[in-house]
Amino acid sequence: MRYTILILIGLLVASCTSTTKRQGSTRRTTDSAPYELLLVCDKDWLATSDGTVFKECINPEIIGLPAPETNFKLISINPSAFSKTFQGFANIIVADFGSKYSKPQMHTATNVYARGQNVVYFTAPDSHSLAVLATERAAQATDIFIASELQRERDIIMRKNSPQLFNEVKKQFGYTMYAPANIDKVKVGKDFIWASSDAEDNRLNICVYTLPLTTDSLPTASRFIELRDSVMKINIEGEREGQYMQTNWKTVFARITTFKGQPMMEARGLWEMHADMMGGPFVSYTRIDTTRHLTVTAEGFVFAPEKRKRAYIRELEAALQTLKLE
């Protein structure tokens, strides 16, 4: 096949993992900045080969961005420095190893020191097995932290959002969806809505569109990209004739996952403007409206040249998660 398309289905669960939820009694709320991750461990160990592996595993690069960006701003401290100043972080990893541990294990707790907090503990009998544990289970910790950050983003959007997009989605499709308040410029096509912010240097965009459901399941990754390109070519044109949005196929990551118990295709990658230099990252969710026999795609894409994209793409992804088909 000419293009590389990555399709990941499911998540492997290792036997060395346990999960614990603990509801703390603290009245304190988290006070760290969005997408900050506190790592509590021996900082000298982080400079070793095992420590380097551990650090890279717990804070991987975000898939589908034009330049490398990690999921979090990582702050590491020694256990002796873990005072009340740091206990308000929303995302905390505690890593330790030694003979007091009988086997490698990861477990989680919530609201230990503050409300709205997730703490993940990695423990192992020795340095190497702690690094191996991270290679096997760090992705689960990352998912926990990202899910909480997206929930916080959704809460903000629900409090202050764009009436223009909400009204148009309701009018054209009968669905409900919330988006950041600054995404207030709306263009309507056939079974298609495009809303964008007005900033020239960091333009945020959301598209919602439907297509007839031709099978009983979601499209394959390659078919999804073909459909996306056909829709965007018609609806998102450049400033000059012959310019239109298209997908950079080589960059696409796609997986079948679930959303509220229903199948969904999540896709990430880069878009570009044909015959122009514009481009940036996108994230899309495609679901099935079984009542109307449609596939429904909600997509966010960013145009922010020379800027870091993590905060923008996460904000858009949180908005996509507010779409209700009922």
C-alpha positions in Angstrom: 0.0 0.0 0.0 1.3 3.4 -0.9 0.5 5.1 2.3 1.1 4.1 5.9 -2.0 3.9 8.0 -1.8 2.8 11.6 -4.8 1.1 13.0 -4.9 0.2 16.6 -7.8 -1.7 18.0 -8.2 -2.3 21.8 -5.8 -2.1 24.7 -3.8 -5.0 26.1 -4.1 -5.4 29.8 -1.1 -6.7 31.7 -1.4 -9.0 34.6 0.9 -6.9 36.7 -1.6 -4.1 37.0 -4.1 -3.4 39.8 -6.5 -0.5 40.0 -7.6 1.2 43.2 -10.0 4.1 43.5 -9.8 6.0 46.7 -12.0 9.0 47.5 -10.1 11.4 49.7 -11.7 13.6 52.3 -9.8 16.7 51.4 -11.6 19.9 50.6 -8.7 21.2 48.6 -9.1 21.4 44.8 -6.4 20.9 42.3 -4.5 24.0 41.3 -1.9 23.0 38.6 -2.0 24.3 35.1 -3.6 22.2 32.4 -1.5 19.3 31.1 1.1 19.5 33.9 2.3 16.1 35.2 4.2 15.8 38.5 6.6 12.9 38.8 7.7 12.0 42.3 10.8 9.8 42.3 14.6 9.7 42.8 15.7 12.4 40.4 19.2 10.9 40.2 17.6 7.6 39.0 15.9 9.5 36.1 19.4 10.1 34.7 20.1 6.4 34.4 19.1 4.3 31.4 16.2 2.8 33.2 15.0 6.2 34.4 15.2 7.6 30.9 13.1 4.8 29.6 10.5 5.4 32.4 10.4 9.1 31.7 9.9 8.6 28.0 7.1 6.1 28.5 5.1 8.2 30.9 5.2 11.3 28.7 5.1 10.2 25.1 4.7 12.5 22.1 1.2 13.4 20.9 0.2 11.5 17.7 -0.7 13.6 14.7 1.1 16.9 15.3 3.4 18.5 12.8 6.3 18.9 15.3 7.1 16.8 18.3 5.2 17.8 21.5 4.7 15.6 24.6 1.4 15.0 26.2 2.4 16.9 29.3 4.7 19.4 30.8 6.7 17.1 33.1 7.9 18.3 36.4 10.0 15.9 38.5 10.8 16.2 42.2 12.4 14.0 44.9 10.0 12.3 47.4 11.5 14.5 50.2 10.3 17.6 48.3 6.7 16.4 47.9 5.2 19.0 50.2 1.7 20.7 50.2 3.0 23.0 47.5 3.0 20.1 45.0 0.1 18.1 46.4 -2.4 20.2 44.5 -1.3 18.8 41.1 -4.1 17.2 39.2 -1.8 14.6 37.6 0.7 12.8 39.8 2.9 9.8 39.2 4.8 8.2 42.1 7.6 5.8 41.2 9.6 3.7 43.6 11.6 0.5 43.6 13.3 -1.8 46.2 13.2 -5.1 47.9 10.1 -4.1 49.9 8.1 -4.7 46.7 7.5 -8.4 45.7 6.5 -7.7 42.1 6.1 -4.9 39.6 2.7 -3.3 40.0 0.8 -0.2 39.0 -2.2 1.1 40.8 -4.3 4.3 40.8 -6.0 6.5 43.3 -8.2 9.5 43.0 -8.6 12.7 45.2 -5.7 11.7 47.5 -4.5 15.2 48.3 -7.0 17.3 46.4 -10.4 17.0 44.6 -10.2 16.3 40.9 -6.8 14.5 41.2 -5.4 11.3 39.8 -2.4 9.6 41.3 -0.7 6.6 39.6 1.8 4.5 41.6 4.5 2.5 39.8 6.4 0.1 42.2 8.8 -2.7 41.5 11.6 -4.8 43.2 14.4 -3.3 41.1 15.2 -0.5 38.7 15.0 -2.6 35.5 11.6 -4.1 36.3 10.2 -0.7 37.1 11.3 0.5 33.6 9.8 -2.6 32.0 6.5 -2.0 33.9 6.4 1.5 32.4 6.8 0.2 28.9 3.8 -2.1 29.5 1.4 0.1 31.5 2.4 3.8 31.1 -0.1 4.2 28.3 -2.9 3.4 30.7 -1.7 6.1 33.0 -1.5 8.6 30.2 -5.1 7.8 29.1 -6.3 8.4 32.7 -4.7 11.8 32.9 -5.8 12.9 29.4 -9.4 11.8 30.1 -9.4 14.0 33.2 -7.9 16.9 31.4 -10.5 16.6 28.6 -13.3 16.5 31.2 -12.0 19.7 32.7 -12.0 21.2 29.1 -15.5 20.1 28.6 -16.7 21.6 31.8 -15.2 25.0 30.7 -16.9 24.7 27.3 -20.2 23.8 28.8 -20.1 27.0 30.9 -19.2 29.3 28.1 -19.8 28.1 24.5 -20.6 29.1 20.9 -24.3 29.7 20.4 -23.7 29.9 16.6 -22.4 26.4 16.3 -24.9 25.0 18.8 -27.9 26.5 17.0 -26.7 25.4 13.5 -26.0 21.8 14.5 -29.4 21.6 16.1 -31.1 23.1 13.1 -29.4 21.1 10.4 -29.0 17.7 12.1 -31.1 17.7 15.3 -28.0 17.0 17.4 -26.5 19.0 20.3 -22.9 20.0 20.4 -20.9 22.6 22.3 -17.7 24.4 21.2 -15.5 27.2 22.6 -17.2 30.6 22.5 -14.7 32.0 20.1 -15.6 29.5 17.3 -18.4 31.7 16.1 -18.0 32.1 12.4 -20.3 29.5 10.7 -20.5 28.3 7.1 -23.1 25.8 6.0 -23.0 23.3 3.1 -25.0 20.2 2.2 -25.1 18.0 5.3 -22.0 20.0 6.4 -21.2 22.7 9.0 -17.9 24.5 9.3 -17.3 26.8 12.3 -14.1 28.7 13.0 -12.6 31.3 15.2 -11.5 34.7 13.8 -7.8 34.7 14.9 -5.3 34.8 12.0 -2.4 33.2 13.9 -4.2 30.5 15.8 -7.4 29.6 14.0 -9.5 26.9 15.5 -12.1 25.0 13.4 -14.8 22.5 13.9 -16.7 20.6 11.2 -19.7 18.4 11.5 -20.9 16.4 8.6 -23.0 13.3 7.8 -22.8 10.7 5.0 -25.2 7.8 4.1 -24.4 4.6 5.9 -23.6 2.0 3.2 -22.7 -0.9 5.5 -23.5 -1.9 9.0 -20.2 -0.8 10.4 -17.8 2.1 10.4 -15.6 2.6 7.4 -12.1 1.3 7.2 -9.3 3.8 7.8 -8.4 4.1 4.1 -12.1 4.5 3.2 -12.6 7.2 5.9 -9.7 9.3 4.4 -11.2 9.0 0.9 -14.5 10.2 2.2 -12.9 13.0 4.2 -11.0 14.2 1.2 -14.1 14.2 -0.9 -16.1 16.2 1.6 -13.4 18.7 2.4 -12.6 19.3 -1.3 -16.2 20.5 -1.8 -16.6 22.5 1.4 -13.3 23.9 2.4 -11.6 25.9 -0.3 -8.6 28.1 -0.3 -8.4 31.8 -1.2 -7.6 31.0 -4.9 -9.2 28.7 -7.4 -7.9 25.2 -7.3 -7.0 25.3 -3.6 -8.8 22.9 -1.2 -8.2 21.0 1.9 -6.8 17.4 1.7 -5.4 14.8 4.1 -1.8 14.0 4.3 -2.3 10.2 4.2 1.1 9.3 5.4 0.5 10.9 8.8 -2.9 9.3 9.7 -3.4 7.3 12.8 -6.8 5.7 13.1 -8.4 3.3 15.6 -11.7 1.8 16.3 -12.7 2.5 19.9 -15.9 3.1 21.8 -17.8 6.2 22.9 -20.5 5.8 25.5 -20.6 2.1 24.7 -21.0 2.6 20.9 -18.3 2.0 18.2 -16.4 5.1 17.1 -13.5 5.7 14.7 -10.9 8.1 16.1 -8.5 9.6 13.5 -5.6 12.0 13.9 -3.1 13.4 11.4 -2.2 16.4 9.3 -4.3 18.3 6.8 -2.9 20.5 4.1 -4.3 23.0 1.5 -3.8 21.7 -2.0 -1.7 24.2 -4.0 -0.9 26.3 -0.9 1.4 26.2 2.1 -1.3 26.1 4.7 -1.7 23.0 7.0 -1.9 21.7 10.5 -3.2 18.9 12.7 -6.7 17.5 12.9 -8.6 15.1 15.1 -11.9 13.5 14.2 -14.6 11.2 15.7 -16.8 9.2 13.4 -19.9 7.5 14.8 -23.1 5.9 13.5 -26.6 7.4 13.8 -28.5 4.1 13.6 -31.9 5.8 13.5 -31.1 7.8 10.4 -28.6 5.3 8.9 -25.8 7.9 8.7 -22.2 8.2 9.7 -21.6 11.3 11.7 -18.2 12.9 11.7 -17.1 15.7 14.1 -13.7 17.1 13.4 -11.5 19.7 14.9 -8.5 21.2 13.0 -6.0 23.9 13.8 -4.1 26.5 11.8 -1.5 28.0 14.0 1.8 28.5 12.2 4.9 28.7 14.4 2.9 27.9 17.5 2.7 24.8 19.7 -0.5 22.9 19.0 -1.2 20.7 22.1 -3.5 23.1 23.9 -5.5 23.8 20.7 -6.0 20.3 19.6 -7.0 19.1 23.1 -9.6 21.9 23.4 -11.1 20.9 20.1 -11.1 17.3 21.0 -13.0 18.1 24.2 -15.6 19.9 22.1 -16.0 16.9 19.8 -16.8 14.8 22.9 -19.9 16.9 23.7 -21.7 15.8 20.5 -24.9 14.0 21.3 -26.8 12.2 18.5 -30.0 11.6 20.5 
